[in-house]
Protein backbone atom coordinates (compact mmCIF):
# COMPACT_ATOMS: atom_id res chain seq x y z
CA UNK A 1 0.00 0.00 0.00
CA UNK A 2 1.40 3.38 -0.90
CA UNK A 3 0.67 6.16 1.51
CA UNK A 4 -0.19 9.50 0.02
CA UNK A 5 1.74 12.51 1.24
CA UNK A 6 -1.19 14.12 3.09
CA UNK A 7 -2.67 10.97 4.52
CA UNK A 8 -3.07 10.30 8.23
CA UNK A 9 -3.77 7.02 10.03
CA UNK A 10 -7.46 6.10 10.19
CA UNK A 11 -9.38 8.29 12.63
CA UNK A 12 -6.52 10.74 13.28
CA UNK A 13 -7.21 14.43 12.79
CA UNK A 14 -5.43 17.72 12.46
CA UNK A 15 -6.95 20.43 14.62
CA UNK A 16 -6.92 23.79 12.91
CA UNK A 17 -6.33 27.04 14.86
CA UNK A 18 -10.03 27.85 15.22
CA UNK A 19 -10.71 24.48 16.87
CA UNK A 20 -7.62 24.66 19.04
CA UNK A 21 -8.78 28.07 20.22
CA UNK A 22 -12.22 26.77 21.17
CA UNK A 23 -10.76 23.71 22.85
CA UNK A 24 -8.40 25.74 24.95
CA UNK A 25 -11.24 27.96 26.05
CA UNK A 26 -13.32 24.92 26.90
CA UNK A 27 -10.54 23.35 28.94
CA UNK A 28 -9.92 26.61 30.77
CA UNK A 29 -13.58 26.92 31.78
CA UNK A 30 -13.84 23.24 32.68
CA UNK A 31 -10.66 23.06 34.71
CA UNK A 32 -11.53 26.21 36.60
CA UNK A 33 -14.89 24.78 37.66
CA UNK A 34 -13.34 21.46 38.66
CA UNK A 35 -10.75 23.26 40.75
CA UNK A 36 -13.46 25.36 42.38
CA UNK A 37 -15.05 22.10 43.48
CA UNK A 38 -11.74 21.04 45.03
CA UNK A 39 -10.56 18.64 42.32
CA UNK A 40 -6.88 18.46 41.45
CA UNK A 41 -5.78 17.87 37.89
CA UNK A 42 -3.90 14.71 37.06
CA UNK A 43 -2.06 13.44 34.02
CA UNK A 44 -1.27 9.81 33.31
CA UNK A 45 0.94 8.29 30.60
CA UNK A 46 -0.30 7.78 27.04
CA UNK A 47 1.04 4.22 27.05
CA UNK A 48 -0.06 1.61 29.56
CA UNK A 49 0.34 -2.16 29.86
CA UNK A 50 -2.25 -4.21 28.03
CA UNK A 51 -2.22 -6.70 30.92
CA UNK A 52 -3.46 -4.09 33.39
CA UNK A 53 -5.18 -1.02 31.98
CA UNK A 54 -5.91 -2.62 28.59
CA UNK A 55 -7.81 -5.48 30.17
CA UNK A 56 -9.40 -3.57 33.03
CA UNK A 57 -10.75 -0.69 30.97
CA UNK A 58 -14.25 -1.32 29.70
CA UNK A 59 -13.27 -0.59 26.11
CA UNK A 60 -13.65 -3.55 23.76
CA UNK A 61 -10.44 -5.35 22.86
CA UNK A 62 -10.75 -4.66 19.14
CA UNK A 63 -10.91 -0.92 19.85
CA UNK A 64 -7.53 -0.86 21.57
CA UNK A 65 -4.40 0.39 19.82
CA UNK A 66 -1.76 -2.19 20.77
CA UNK A 67 1.97 -2.09 20.31
CA UNK A 68 5.05 -3.86 21.64
CA UNK A 69 7.80 -2.27 23.69
CA UNK A 70 11.42 -3.33 23.31
CA UNK A 71 10.99 -5.98 26.04
CA UNK A 72 8.22 -7.62 24.03
CA UNK A 73 5.51 -6.44 26.43
CA UNK A 74 2.17 -5.51 24.89
CA UNK A 75 1.24 -1.89 25.46
CA UNK A 76 -1.95 0.03 24.74
CA UNK A 77 -2.56 3.68 24.02
CA UNK A 78 -4.82 4.61 26.93
CA UNK A 79 -8.41 3.97 25.87
CA UNK A 80 -9.99 5.79 28.82
CA UNK A 81 -8.98 7.85 31.85
CA UNK A 82 -11.01 6.15 34.56
CA UNK A 83 -8.88 3.04 34.85
CA UNK A 84 -5.48 4.83 34.89
CA UNK A 85 -6.79 7.20 37.57
CA UNK A 86 -8.08 4.25 39.58
CA UNK A 87 -4.57 2.75 39.29
CA UNK A 88 -2.97 5.94 40.57
CA UNK A 89 -5.46 6.30 43.40
CA UNK A 90 -4.92 2.71 44.47
CA UNK A 91 -1.18 3.26 44.69
CA UNK A 92 0.40 4.05 48.02
CA UNK A 93 0.79 7.72 47.22
CA UNK A 94 -2.85 8.66 47.37
CA UNK A 95 -4.28 5.86 49.49
CA UNK A 96 -3.79 7.79 52.69
CA UNK A 97 -5.52 10.92 51.44
CA UNK A 98 -8.90 9.36 50.73
CA UNK A 99 -11.37 10.51 49.72
CA UNK A 100 -9.40 12.01 46.80
CA UNK A 101 -10.84 14.29 44.17
CA UNK A 102 -9.05 14.09 40.82
CA UNK A 103 -9.82 15.77 37.52
CA UNK A 104 -8.42 15.39 34.02
CA UNK A 105 -8.43 16.87 30.57
CA UNK A 106 -6.78 14.27 28.35
CA UNK A 107 -6.84 12.61 24.99
CA UNK A 108 -7.79 8.94 24.75
CA UNK A 109 -7.46 6.49 21.85
CA UNK A 110 -10.07 4.12 20.49
CA UNK A 111 -9.67 2.45 17.11
CA UNK A 112 -12.66 2.99 14.86
CA UNK A 113 -14.29 -0.04 13.35
CA UNK A 114 -16.51 1.74 10.86
CA UNK A 115 -16.65 4.99 8.95
CA UNK A 116 -13.03 6.07 8.97
CA UNK A 117 -13.94 9.72 9.42
CA UNK A 118 -14.81 9.29 13.07
CA UNK A 119 -12.10 10.29 15.50
CA UNK A 120 -9.96 7.52 16.96
CA UNK A 121 -8.27 10.04 19.25
CA UNK A 122 -10.35 12.52 21.21
CA UNK A 123 -10.20 14.53 24.41
CA UNK A 124 -12.23 13.89 27.50
CA UNK A 125 -12.78 16.12 30.46
CA UNK A 126 -13.94 14.59 33.71
CA UNK A 127 -13.45 13.76 37.36
CA UNK A 128 -13.15 10.81 39.70
CA UNK A 129 -14.13 10.99 43.37
CA UNK A 130 -12.46 8.02 45.01
CA UNK A 131 -12.90 6.75 48.57
CA UNK A 132 -16.47 7.86 49.24
CA UNK A 133 -19.31 5.35 49.06
CA UNK A 134 -22.08 7.74 49.95
CA UNK A 135 -24.82 9.04 47.69
CA UNK A 136 -23.55 12.52 48.44
CA UNK A 137 -20.48 11.76 46.34
CA UNK A 138 -22.77 10.69 43.48
CA UNK A 139 -24.74 13.91 43.82
CA UNK A 140 -21.54 15.94 43.83
CA UNK A 141 -20.26 14.58 40.52
CA UNK A 142 -23.62 15.06 38.79
CA UNK A 143 -23.83 18.64 40.03
CA UNK A 144 -20.26 19.24 38.92
CA UNK A 145 -20.99 17.87 35.44
CA UNK A 146 -24.03 20.15 35.07
CA UNK A 147 -22.01 23.08 36.37
CA UNK A 148 -19.45 22.50 33.60
CA UNK A 149 -22.23 22.36 30.99
CA UNK A 150 -23.61 25.60 32.36
CA UNK A 151 -20.15 27.16 32.29
CA UNK A 152 -19.85 26.18 28.63
CA UNK A 153 -23.32 27.58 27.91
CA UNK A 154 -24.60 24.23 26.64
CA UNK A 155 -28.35 24.73 26.62
CA UNK A 156 -31.17 22.28 27.21
CA UNK A 157 -28.98 19.52 28.51
CA UNK A 158 -30.71 16.45 29.79
CA UNK A 159 -29.56 13.78 32.24
CA UNK A 160 -30.79 10.21 32.43
CA UNK A 161 -30.17 8.37 35.67
CA UNK A 162 -30.40 4.66 36.36
CA UNK A 163 -29.04 2.32 39.00
CA UNK A 164 -27.27 -0.86 37.91
CA UNK A 165 -27.34 -2.65 41.25
CA UNK A 166 -30.95 -1.81 41.96
CA UNK A 167 -31.91 -3.01 38.48
CA UNK A 168 -30.07 -6.26 39.08
CA UNK A 169 -31.79 -6.72 42.43
CA UNK A 170 -35.18 -6.07 40.85
CA UNK A 171 -34.53 -8.58 38.05
CA UNK A 172 -33.34 -11.10 40.63
CA UNK A 173 -36.57 -10.50 42.53
CA UNK A 174 -38.50 -11.99 39.61
CA UNK A 175 -36.65 -15.25 40.15
CA UNK A 176 -35.30 -15.19 36.57
CA UNK A 177 -32.21 -17.27 35.99
CA UNK A 178 -28.98 -15.35 35.73
CA UNK A 179 -28.45 -15.98 32.02
CA UNK A 180 -31.89 -14.67 31.10
CA UNK A 181 -31.52 -11.64 33.36
CA UNK A 182 -28.23 -10.87 31.62
CA UNK A 183 -29.86 -11.18 28.18
CA UNK A 184 -32.63 -8.81 29.21
CA UNK A 185 -30.05 -6.40 30.57
CA UNK A 186 -28.17 -6.46 27.27
CA UNK A 187 -31.31 -5.39 25.41
CA UNK A 188 -31.83 -2.63 27.99
CA UNK A 189 -28.31 -1.36 27.27
CA UNK A 190 -29.13 -1.17 23.56
CA UNK A 191 -32.62 0.14 24.38
CA UNK A 192 -33.95 -2.40 21.91
CA UNK A 193 -37.56 -2.52 23.04
CA UNK A 194 -38.57 -4.85 20.23
CA UNK A 195 -36.04 -7.54 21.07
CA UNK A 196 -36.65 -7.05 24.80
CA UNK A 197 -40.40 -7.49 24.52
CA UNK A 198 -40.03 -10.51 22.24
CA UNK A 199 -37.66 -12.07 24.73
CA UNK A 200 -40.01 -11.47 27.64
CA UNK A 201 -42.90 -12.88 25.60
CA UNK A 202 -41.13 -16.08 24.64
CA UNK A 203 -39.12 -16.80 27.79
CA UNK A 204 -41.37 -15.72 30.63
CA UNK A 205 -44.55 -17.71 31.35
CA UNK A 206 -46.42 -15.79 34.01
CA UNK A 207 -48.68 -13.09 32.51
CA UNK A 208 -48.29 -10.70 35.40
CA UNK A 209 -44.50 -10.96 35.37
CA UNK A 210 -44.58 -10.36 31.62
CA UNK A 211 -46.44 -7.09 31.74
CA UNK A 212 -44.50 -5.86 34.74
CA UNK A 213 -41.14 -6.66 33.08
CA UNK A 214 -42.21 -4.90 29.90
CA UNK A 215 -43.13 -1.75 31.78
CA UNK A 216 -39.60 -1.32 33.16
CA UNK A 217 -38.47 -0.06 29.77
CA UNK A 218 -40.90 2.88 29.99
CA UNK A 219 -40.00 4.48 33.30
CA UNK A 220 -39.16 8.16 33.30
CA UNK A 221 -39.94 9.36 36.83
CA UNK A 222 -38.50 8.14 40.10
CA UNK A 223 -42.00 7.60 41.53
CA UNK A 224 -42.55 5.10 38.69
CA UNK A 225 -39.82 2.94 40.16
CA UNK A 226 -41.79 2.21 43.29
CA UNK A 227 -43.95 -0.44 41.70
CA UNK A 228 -40.84 -2.60 41.15
CA UNK A 229 -39.19 -2.02 44.50
CA UNK A 230 -39.76 -4.79 46.99
CA UNK A 231 -40.10 -2.83 50.23
CA UNK A 232 -39.56 -5.99 52.28
CA UNK A 233 -36.13 -6.46 50.76
CA UNK A 234 -33.67 -4.43 52.83
CA UNK A 235 -31.13 -4.10 50.00
CA UNK A 236 -33.65 -2.80 47.48
CA UNK A 237 -35.23 -0.54 50.05
CA UNK A 238 -31.97 1.09 51.04
CA UNK A 239 -30.78 1.53 47.43
CA UNK A 240 -34.07 3.13 46.51
CA UNK A 241 -33.87 5.34 49.58
CA UNK A 242 -30.43 6.48 48.41
CA UNK A 243 -31.56 7.43 44.96
CA UNK A 244 -34.51 9.30 46.43
CA UNK A 245 -32.15 11.35 48.54
CA UNK A 246 -30.06 11.92 45.44
CA UNK A 247 -33.14 13.25 43.65
CA UNK A 248 -33.90 15.60 46.54
CA UNK A 249 -30.42 17.10 46.25
CA UNK A 250 -30.64 17.46 42.47
CA UNK A 251 -34.12 19.00 42.70
CA UNK A 252 -32.90 21.47 45.27
CA UNK A 253 -30.24 22.54 42.77
CA UNK A 254 -32.78 23.32 40.07
CA UNK A 255 -32.38 20.11 38.08
CA UNK A 256 -35.91 18.74 38.60
CA UNK A 257 -36.91 19.41 35.00
CA UNK A 258 -33.69 18.15 33.47
CA UNK A 259 -33.44 14.66 34.89
CA UNK A 260 -35.14 11.49 33.64
CA UNK A 261 -35.13 8.53 36.04
CA UNK A 262 -35.13 5.40 33.93
CA UNK A 263 -34.86 2.14 35.88
CA UNK A 264 -33.93 0.30 32.66
CA UNK A 265 -31.07 2.68 31.91
CA UNK A 266 -27.82 0.81 32.35
CA UNK A 267 -24.36 0.59 30.85
CA UNK A 268 -22.47 -2.00 28.85
CA UNK A 269 -19.52 -1.23 31.12
CA UNK A 270 -19.66 -3.97 33.69
CA UNK A 271 -17.58 -2.15 36.29
CA UNK A 272 -20.43 0.22 37.15
CA UNK A 273 -21.97 -0.93 40.40
CA UNK A 274 -24.42 1.79 41.42
CA UNK A 275 -25.93 4.94 40.06
CA UNK A 276 -25.20 5.50 36.34
CA UNK A 277 -25.99 8.51 34.24
CA UNK A 278 -25.70 9.89 30.73
CA UNK A 279 -25.82 13.51 29.57
CA UNK A 280 -27.38 14.79 26.35
CA UNK A 281 -27.57 18.20 24.75
CA UNK A 282 -29.19 19.86 21.78
CA UNK A 283 -26.76 20.17 18.88
CA UNK A 284 -25.02 16.83 19.13
CA UNK A 285 -26.65 13.62 17.93
CA UNK A 286 -24.46 11.65 20.33
CA UNK A 287 -24.36 11.69 24.16
CA UNK A 288 -22.09 14.40 25.57
CA UNK A 289 -20.80 12.20 28.33
CA UNK A 290 -21.61 9.70 31.01
CA UNK A 291 -20.62 8.54 34.43
CA UNK A 292 -21.57 6.61 37.50
CA UNK A 293 -20.39 4.65 40.49
CA UNK A 294 -17.72 2.05 39.77
CA UNK A 295 -16.71 0.47 43.08
CA UNK A 296 -16.12 -2.74 41.09
CA UNK A 297 -13.19 -1.23 39.22
CA UNK A 298 -11.40 -0.24 42.42
CA UNK A 299 -11.67 -3.84 43.61
CA UNK A 300 -9.64 -4.93 40.58
CA UNK A 301 -6.82 -2.79 41.91
CA UNK A 302 -7.19 -4.48 45.30
CA UNK A 303 -8.91 -1.57 46.99
CA UNK A 304 -12.31 -1.90 48.60
CA UNK A 305 -13.44 1.71 48.44
CA UNK A 306 -16.19 3.57 46.69
CA UNK A 307 -15.56 5.56 43.53
CA UNK A 308 -17.74 7.69 41.31
CA UNK A 309 -17.14 10.09 38.44
CA UNK A 310 -17.95 11.15 34.91
CA UNK A 311 -16.35 12.04 31.61
CA UNK A 312 -17.51 14.45 28.92
CA UNK A 313 -16.38 14.26 25.30
CA UNK A 314 -14.76 17.48 24.17
CA UNK A 315 -15.59 17.08 20.45
CA UNK A 316 -19.28 16.69 21.25
CA UNK A 317 -19.28 19.56 23.72
CA UNK A 318 -17.88 21.75 20.95
CA UNK A 319 -20.86 20.79 18.78
CA UNK A 320 -23.33 21.59 21.53
CA UNK A 321 -21.70 24.87 22.61
CA UNK A 322 -23.07 28.04 21.05
CA UNK A 323 -20.98 29.35 18.16
CA UNK A 324 -18.98 32.40 19.16
CA UNK A 325 -18.54 35.40 16.96
CA UNK A 326 -15.67 36.71 18.96
CA UNK A 327 -12.79 37.76 16.71
CA UNK A 328 -9.93 39.23 18.69
CA UNK A 329 -8.04 42.19 17.25
CA UNK A 330 -4.93 41.06 15.44
CA UNK A 331 -2.45 43.67 14.26
CA UNK A 332 0.10 43.15 11.49
CA UNK A 333 3.33 45.10 11.21
CA UNK A 334 5.01 44.83 7.81
CA UNK A 335 8.61 46.00 7.90
CA UNK A 336 11.60 46.25 5.62
CA UNK A 337 15.27 45.80 6.42
CA UNK A 338 15.77 49.46 7.29
CA UNK A 339 12.94 49.59 9.86
CA UNK A 340 13.56 46.20 11.42
CA UNK A 341 14.68 47.54 14.78
CA UNK A 342 11.88 50.10 15.03
CA UNK A 343 9.31 47.51 14.07
CA UNK A 344 10.39 45.29 16.96
CA UNK A 345 10.15 48.21 19.35
CA UNK A 346 6.70 49.12 18.10
CA UNK A 347 5.52 45.54 18.41
CA UNK A 348 6.80 45.26 21.94
CA UNK A 349 5.01 48.45 22.90
CA UNK A 350 1.71 47.22 21.46
CA UNK A 351 2.08 43.76 23.00
CA UNK A 352 2.70 45.26 26.43
CA UNK A 353 -0.55 47.16 25.97
CA UNK A 354 -2.29 43.84 25.38
CA UNK A 355 -2.57 43.81 21.58
CA UNK A 356 -1.79 40.71 19.54
CA UNK A 357 0.88 41.63 17.04
CA UNK A 358 2.26 39.67 14.12
CA UNK A 359 5.66 40.87 12.90
CA UNK A 360 6.36 40.12 9.25
CA UNK A 361 9.33 40.94 7.02
CA UNK A 362 7.48 42.46 4.03
CA UNK A 363 9.62 41.20 1.10
CA UNK A 364 9.06 37.60 2.27
CA UNK A 365 5.31 37.84 1.61
CA UNK A 366 4.35 37.03 -1.97
CA UNK A 367 0.67 37.93 -1.87
CA UNK A 368 0.68 41.01 0.36
CA UNK A 369 -2.92 42.01 -0.16
CA UNK A 370 -4.37 38.59 0.67
CA UNK A 371 -2.04 38.22 3.63
CA UNK A 372 -2.91 41.67 5.02
CA UNK A 373 -6.63 40.97 4.73
CA UNK A 374 -6.28 38.34 7.48
CA UNK A 375 -5.62 41.08 10.04
CA UNK A 376 -7.89 43.66 11.62
CA UNK A 377 -5.19 46.34 11.49
CA UNK A 378 -2.08 46.74 9.35
CA UNK A 379 0.87 49.03 10.15
CA UNK A 380 3.26 49.54 7.23
CA UNK A 381 6.87 50.04 8.23
CA UNK A 382 8.23 48.92 4.89
CA UNK A 383 8.35 52.30 3.24
CA UNK A 384 4.90 51.85 1.64
CA UNK A 385 1.85 53.90 2.52
CA UNK A 386 -0.86 52.56 4.75
CA UNK A 387 -3.61 51.40 2.36
CA UNK B 1 -43.84 22.71 19.44
CA UNK B 2 -40.43 21.46 18.39
CA UNK B 3 -40.21 20.01 14.94
CA UNK B 4 -39.76 16.26 14.84
CA UNK B 5 -37.71 14.96 11.93
CA UNK B 6 -38.66 11.54 10.62
CA UNK B 7 -36.51 9.61 8.14
CA UNK B 8 -38.64 7.53 5.80
CA UNK B 9 -37.46 4.95 3.28
CA UNK B 10 -38.47 5.67 -0.30
CA UNK B 11 -40.16 2.97 -2.32
CA UNK B 12 -41.72 -0.26 -1.14
CA UNK B 13 -41.88 0.39 2.59
CA UNK B 14 -42.89 4.03 2.26
CA UNK B 15 -46.54 3.60 1.37
CA UNK B 16 -47.19 1.03 4.04
CA UNK B 17 -45.45 3.14 6.65
CA UNK B 18 -47.26 6.30 5.62
CA UNK B 19 -50.60 4.57 5.73
CA UNK B 20 -49.78 3.32 9.20
CA UNK B 21 -49.18 6.87 10.39
CA UNK B 22 -52.43 8.08 8.82
CA UNK B 23 -54.31 5.20 10.43
CA UNK B 24 -52.86 6.13 13.79
CA UNK B 25 -54.66 9.43 13.39
CA UNK B 26 -51.78 11.70 12.40
CA UNK B 27 -52.86 14.63 10.30
CA UNK B 28 -50.58 14.32 7.27
CA UNK B 29 -50.75 15.79 3.77
CA UNK B 30 -52.40 13.44 1.28
CA UNK B 31 -49.96 12.29 -1.36
CA UNK B 32 -46.28 12.57 -0.54
CA UNK B 33 -44.35 10.00 -2.47
CA UNK B 34 -45.25 11.15 -5.97
CA UNK B 35 -43.23 14.31 -5.58
CA UNK B 36 -39.50 14.27 -6.12
CA UNK B 37 -38.90 16.31 -3.03
CA UNK B 38 -36.44 15.01 -0.49
CA UNK B 39 -37.88 16.94 2.43
CA UNK B 40 -41.62 17.15 3.04
CA UNK B 41 -43.31 19.05 5.84
CA UNK B 42 -46.43 17.97 7.70
CA UNK B 43 -47.10 21.28 9.46
CA UNK B 44 -50.25 20.18 11.30
CA UNK B 45 -48.27 17.63 13.28
CA UNK B 46 -44.96 19.46 13.35
CA UNK B 47 -43.31 16.65 11.42
CA UNK B 48 -40.61 16.96 8.80
CA UNK B 49 -40.10 13.89 6.65
CA UNK B 50 -36.76 13.10 5.08
CA UNK B 51 -37.19 10.72 2.16
CA UNK B 52 -34.12 8.57 1.73
CA UNK B 53 -32.76 5.30 0.47
CA UNK B 54 -33.83 2.55 2.90
CA UNK B 55 -30.18 1.75 3.62
CA UNK B 56 -29.57 5.36 4.70
CA UNK B 57 -32.39 5.72 7.25
CA UNK B 58 -30.31 4.34 10.16
CA UNK B 59 -27.42 6.62 9.15
CA UNK B 60 -29.56 9.76 9.46
CA UNK B 61 -31.00 8.56 12.74
CA UNK B 62 -27.66 7.55 14.26
CA UNK B 63 -26.20 10.97 13.49
CA UNK B 64 -29.25 12.69 14.90
CA UNK B 65 -30.23 14.66 11.78
CA UNK B 66 -33.43 12.64 11.97
CA UNK B 67 -34.99 12.11 15.40
CA UNK B 68 -36.79 8.94 14.48
CA UNK B 69 -37.09 6.80 11.38
CA UNK B 70 -38.59 3.72 9.85
CA UNK B 71 -36.13 1.05 8.80
CA UNK B 72 -36.21 -2.60 7.81
CA UNK B 73 -34.71 -5.03 10.31
CA UNK B 74 -32.50 -6.31 7.47
CA UNK B 75 -30.77 -2.94 7.27
CA UNK B 76 -30.51 -2.69 11.06
CA UNK B 77 -28.93 -6.14 11.32
CA UNK B 78 -26.49 -5.39 8.54
CA UNK B 79 -25.34 -2.03 9.86
CA UNK B 80 -25.54 -2.57 13.66
CA UNK B 81 -25.80 1.13 14.36
CA UNK B 82 -26.17 2.86 17.67
CA UNK B 83 -29.90 3.56 17.62
CA UNK B 84 -32.87 2.59 19.79
CA UNK B 85 -35.35 0.14 18.33
CA UNK B 86 -38.71 1.20 19.73
CA UNK B 87 -41.45 -0.68 17.93
CA UNK B 88 -42.01 -3.52 15.51
CA UNK B 89 -44.37 -1.98 12.95
CA UNK B 90 -45.07 -5.43 11.51
CA UNK B 91 -45.15 -4.13 7.96
CA UNK B 92 -43.12 -5.16 4.92
CA UNK B 93 -42.84 -8.65 6.32
CA UNK B 94 -40.27 -10.85 4.61
CA UNK B 95 -37.21 -12.90 5.55
CA UNK B 96 -33.58 -13.36 4.66
CA UNK B 97 -32.63 -16.73 3.22
CA UNK B 98 -29.93 -18.53 1.32
CA UNK B 99 -30.82 -19.69 -2.16
CA UNK B 100 -29.17 -21.30 -5.15
CA UNK B 101 -29.72 -23.49 -8.19
CA UNK B 102 -31.79 -26.59 -7.35
CA UNK B 103 -30.01 -29.77 -6.28
CA UNK B 104 -26.59 -28.26 -5.98
CA UNK B 105 -24.15 -28.82 -3.14
CA UNK B 106 -21.83 -26.09 -1.97
CA UNK B 107 -18.18 -26.30 -2.88
CA UNK B 108 -16.36 -28.12 -0.10
CA UNK B 109 -13.43 -25.77 0.21
CA UNK B 110 -14.67 -22.21 0.05
CA UNK B 111 -18.08 -21.74 -1.52
CA UNK B 112 -18.83 -18.29 -2.86
CA UNK B 113 -21.82 -16.35 -1.57
CA UNK B 114 -23.25 -13.33 -3.37
CA UNK B 115 -25.26 -10.87 -1.31
CA UNK B 116 -26.31 -7.32 -0.54
CA UNK B 117 -25.87 -8.18 3.14
CA UNK B 118 -22.21 -9.16 3.64
CA UNK B 119 -22.33 -8.91 7.45
CA UNK B 120 -25.50 -10.93 7.88
CA UNK B 121 -24.23 -13.55 5.41
CA UNK B 122 -20.81 -13.78 6.99
CA UNK B 123 -22.27 -14.10 10.48
CA UNK B 124 -24.68 -16.81 9.38
CA UNK B 125 -21.99 -18.99 7.81
CA UNK B 126 -19.57 -18.38 10.65
CA UNK B 127 -22.20 -19.47 13.15
CA UNK B 128 -22.33 -22.77 11.26
CA UNK B 129 -18.56 -23.03 11.15
CA UNK B 130 -18.41 -22.87 7.36
CA UNK B 131 -15.73 -20.91 5.60
CA UNK B 132 -17.11 -18.96 2.67
CA UNK B 133 -16.10 -16.18 0.34
CA UNK B 134 -18.54 -13.30 0.41
CA UNK B 135 -19.12 -11.33 -2.78
CA UNK B 136 -20.95 -8.06 -2.26
CA UNK B 137 -23.40 -6.99 -4.97
CA UNK B 138 -25.74 -4.04 -5.11
CA UNK B 139 -28.68 -5.57 -6.93
CA UNK B 140 -29.96 -8.42 -9.12
CA UNK B 141 -28.44 -10.87 -6.67
CA UNK B 142 -30.34 -13.75 -8.35
CA UNK B 143 -28.05 -13.40 -11.33
CA UNK B 144 -25.01 -14.65 -9.44
CA UNK B 145 -25.77 -18.42 -9.39
CA UNK B 146 -27.14 -18.33 -12.93
CA UNK B 147 -23.93 -17.02 -14.40
CA UNK B 148 -21.61 -18.96 -12.15
CA UNK B 149 -20.39 -16.11 -9.95
CA UNK B 150 -21.56 -17.74 -6.73
CA UNK B 151 -23.05 -21.01 -5.56
CA UNK B 152 -25.43 -19.43 -3.08
CA UNK B 153 -26.99 -16.06 -2.54
CA UNK B 154 -28.18 -14.48 0.70
CA UNK B 155 -31.12 -12.20 0.02
CA UNK B 156 -34.56 -10.96 1.01
CA UNK B 157 -37.45 -13.28 0.17
CA UNK B 158 -41.00 -11.96 0.41
CA UNK B 159 -43.14 -14.15 -1.85
CA UNK B 160 -40.49 -16.34 -3.39
CA UNK B 161 -41.65 -15.30 -6.84
CA UNK B 162 -38.39 -13.70 -7.90
CA UNK B 163 -36.42 -16.80 -6.92
CA UNK B 164 -38.79 -19.05 -8.85
CA UNK B 165 -38.73 -16.91 -11.98
CA UNK B 166 -34.97 -17.17 -12.01
CA UNK B 167 -34.95 -20.91 -11.42
CA UNK B 168 -33.56 -20.70 -7.90
CA UNK B 169 -34.67 -22.53 -4.77
CA UNK B 170 -34.44 -21.53 -1.15
CA UNK B 171 -32.05 -23.47 1.10
CA UNK B 172 -31.93 -21.98 4.62
CA UNK B 173 -34.09 -19.38 6.22
CA UNK B 174 -31.86 -17.03 8.22
CA UNK B 175 -34.08 -14.48 9.96
CA UNK B 176 -37.54 -12.89 9.80
CA UNK B 177 -37.70 -9.23 8.80
CA UNK B 178 -40.22 -6.46 9.47
CA UNK B 179 -39.94 -2.69 9.58
CA UNK B 180 -39.09 -1.02 12.86
CA UNK B 181 -39.53 2.41 14.36
CA UNK B 182 -36.08 3.56 15.44
CA UNK B 183 -34.88 6.61 17.38
CA UNK B 184 -31.68 8.53 17.89
CA UNK B 185 -30.59 8.02 21.54
CA UNK B 186 -30.25 11.76 22.18
CA UNK B 187 -33.53 12.72 20.49
CA UNK B 188 -35.21 9.92 22.40
CA UNK B 189 -34.23 11.61 25.65
CA UNK B 190 -34.74 15.21 24.61
CA UNK B 191 -38.13 14.55 23.00
CA UNK B 192 -39.11 11.45 24.92
CA UNK B 193 -42.69 12.44 25.65
CA UNK B 194 -43.53 13.07 22.01
CA UNK B 195 -41.73 10.00 20.75
CA UNK B 196 -43.36 7.75 23.37
CA UNK B 197 -46.72 9.11 22.36
CA UNK B 198 -46.08 8.26 18.71
CA UNK B 199 -45.03 4.75 19.73
CA UNK B 200 -48.21 4.28 21.75
CA UNK B 201 -50.46 5.49 18.93
CA UNK B 202 -48.73 3.25 16.39
CA UNK B 203 -48.92 0.27 18.73
CA UNK B 204 -52.71 0.27 18.63
Interface residues (C-beta under 8 A of the other chain):
Chain A: X156 X158 X160 X190 X191 X192 X193 X194 X195 X198 X218 X220 X260 X278 X280 X281 X282 X284 X285 X286 X287
Chain B: X62 X63 X64 X65 X82 X84 X85 X86 X87 X88 X180 X184 X185 X186 X187 X188 X189 X190 X192 X196
